[in-house]
Each structure stands twice: as C-alpha cells, then as structure tokens.
Amino acid sequence: MKGKKTTSKRRKYSADFKSEVVKMLLNGQSASKISEQLGISENLIYRWKNEQFAQSNSSNLEEKTVSVGELLQKVEQLQKQLREVETEREILKKVVAIFSKSP
C-alpha cells in the first residue's frame, strides 16, 4: 500500500449550483453547515461568493456607463420638467390667493 497512489478527480460544479450555495450563505446559513451538507470545502464556498460579487460589480459598472450626450439630454429633460412644475405651482398659488380673498 505504500507505493499505491490514489488519484482524485477534480469535481466541476455548474453555475446554478454555485449560485444556490451562495444564496444559502447569504440567507444566514453558516459556511461550515453548508460544507458539511454538500461535501464541499468552506474555502470553496467563500471563493464562489467573492467571484459572484466581483462579477456583479463589474456588470453593474458596465450598465452604469452612460455617454455624455445621454446625460445632457436627461438634464435638459429634467430642466424642462422643472419649469413646467414651477409654472403649475405659481398658477396654484394665484388660485389659492383668489379663493382666499372671497367674502
């Protein structure tokens, strides 16, 4: 038995499995409990969690990248909307003043 080597195959896990494990961790289950239940190491669970957070952060940055032209259009739209609301407010102030003067 001294010369006999045992070869262990590297297990591969699907992305769905990994995300479910991370969800379990985020829902309050301890990593040690999850590792016992599923037969995987705690380090692997934490690595999957870190990878998932890194991936979600990078995708959020890509989604948030907006061109300057789009921002200027949005600013113009909001300024127009603000002018309309201010005009409506002034009209309502005048209406309140008229009705409050009636005998």
C-alpha positions, -999 to 999 in steps of 0.1 A, spaced: 0 0 0 29 23 3 35 27 -34 -2 30 -44 -13 65 -53 -49 75 -52 -60 98 -79 -88 121 -72 -108 137 -99 -115 174 -98 -152 179 -94 -168 206 -116 -199 225 -104 -225 242 -125 -230 280 -122 -266 273 -109 -252 251 -81 -226 277 -72 -253 305 -71 -276 284 -49 -247 277 -25 -240 315 -23 -277 322 -18 -277 297 11 -248 315 26 -264 349 22 -297 336 37 -278 331 70 -267 295 69 -231 291 81 -204 280 56 -195 251 78 -230 238 78 -233 241 41 -199 225 35 -210 195 57 -243 191 39 -229 193 4 -195 179 9 -175 209 -3 -149 230 15 -157 262 32 -129 279 12 -147 270 -20 -179 285 -8 -162 318 1 -144 318 -32 -177 314 -51 -192 342 -30 -163 365 -38 -164 356 -75 -202 363 -77 -198 397 -60 -169 406 -83 -189 396 -113 -220 415 -103 -199 446 -95 -183 446 -129 -216 441 -147 -231 470 -127 -203 492 -138 -209 483 -174 -246 491 -170 -239 524 -154 -216 536 -182 -236 564 -200 -225 587 -227 -222 624 -221 -248 631 -247 -273 609 -229 -266 628 -197 -271 662 -214 -304 650 -228 -315 639 -194 -305 672 -178 -324 691 -205 -355 669 -200 -354 674 -162 -349 712 -166 -380 713 -189 -400 693 -164 -389 716 -135 -400 747 -154 -434 731 -160 -438 722 -124 -428 757 -112 -453 772 -136 -481 750 -123 -471 759 -87 -473 796 -95 -507 791 -110 -519 772 -80 -506 800 -57 -526 826 -76 -558 804 -75 -554 800 -37 -549 837 -33 -581 844 -54 -602 820 -34 -589 831 -1 -600 867 -8 -637 859 -15 -661 873 12 
